[in-house]
Amino acid sequence: MRITFSETEQGIRVVEAFEAEDELSAEQQRQGWQRILKHF
């Protein structure tokens, strides 16, 4: 998992990047990471 933060004119841009694993679908993993990010 890699998270980058960059400042823009509209605020802070947050980008999540990850390599999918084999146990769960990429979409399930994306949703899981999105839930984590919402708790920041």
GROMACS elastic network, one bead per residue, 0.5 to 0.9 nm:
[ bonds ]
;  ai    aj funct       b0    kb
    1    16     6  0.71261   500
    1    17     6  0.58069   500
    1    19     6  0.71657   500
    1    33     6  0.88962   500
    2    15     6  0.80813   500
    2    16     6  0.58339   500
    2    17     6  0.51469   500
    2    18     6  0.62538   500
    3    14     6  0.69007   500
    3    15     6  0.55765   500
    3    17     6  0.64077   500
    3    18     6  0.87853   500
    4    13     6  0.80013   500
    4    14     6  0.57430   500
    4    15     6  0.52594   500
    4    16     6  0.67402   500
    4    17     6  0.85642   500
    5    12     6  0.65158   500
    5    13     6  0.55893   500
    5    15     6  0.66087   500
    6    11     6  0.85598   500
    6    12     6  0.56552   500
    6    13     6  0.51777   500
    6    14     6  0.67146   500
    6    15     6  0.85750   500
    7    10     6  0.81026   500
    7    11     6  0.59587   500
    7    13     6  0.61508   500
    7    14     6  0.89894   500
    8    11     6  0.51467   500
    8    12     6  0.57752   500
    8    13     6  0.66326   500
    9    12     6  0.82191   500
   10    13     6  0.84820   500
   16    33     6  0.81005   500
   16    34     6  0.85450   500
   16    37     6  0.87343   500
   18    29     6  0.89631   500
   18    30     6  0.84535   500
   19    26     6  0.85444   500
   20    23     6  0.88473   500
   20    24     6  0.80491   500
   20    25     6  0.75567   500
   20    26     6  0.54599   500
   20    27     6  0.89814   500
   20    29     6  0.70210   500
   20    30     6  0.85499   500
   21    24     6  0.66242   500
   21    25     6  0.77309   500
   21    26     6  0.74783   500
   21    29     6  0.82216   500
   22    25     6  0.71431   500
   22    26     6  0.85043   500
   24    27     6  0.80991   500
   24    28     6  0.61471   500
   24    29     6  0.64550   500
   25    28     6  0.52185   500
   25    29     6  0.63571   500
   25    30     6  0.86280   500
   26    29     6  0.51025   500
   26    30     6  0.60629   500
   26    31     6  0.86349   500
   27    31     6  0.61679   500
   27    32     6  0.85925   500
   28    31     6  0.51617   500
   28    32     6  0.62474   500
   28    33     6  0.87810   500
   29    32     6  0.50225   500
   29    33     6  0.62510   500
   29    34     6  0.85035   500
   30    33     6  0.52362   500
   30    34     6  0.60647   500
   30    35     6  0.86959   500
   31    35     6  0.62506   500
   31    36     6  0.87344   500
   32    35     6  0.52142   500
   32    36     6  0.64616   500
   32    37     6  0.88045   500
   33    36     6  0.50227   500
   33    37     6  0.62144   500
   33    38     6  0.87179   500
   34    37     6  0.50511   500
   34    38     6  0.62625   500
   34    39     6  0.89001   500
   35    38     6  0.51794   500
   35    39     6  0.67037   500
   36    39     6  0.53887   500
   36    40     6  0.70790   500
   37    40     6  0.54068   500
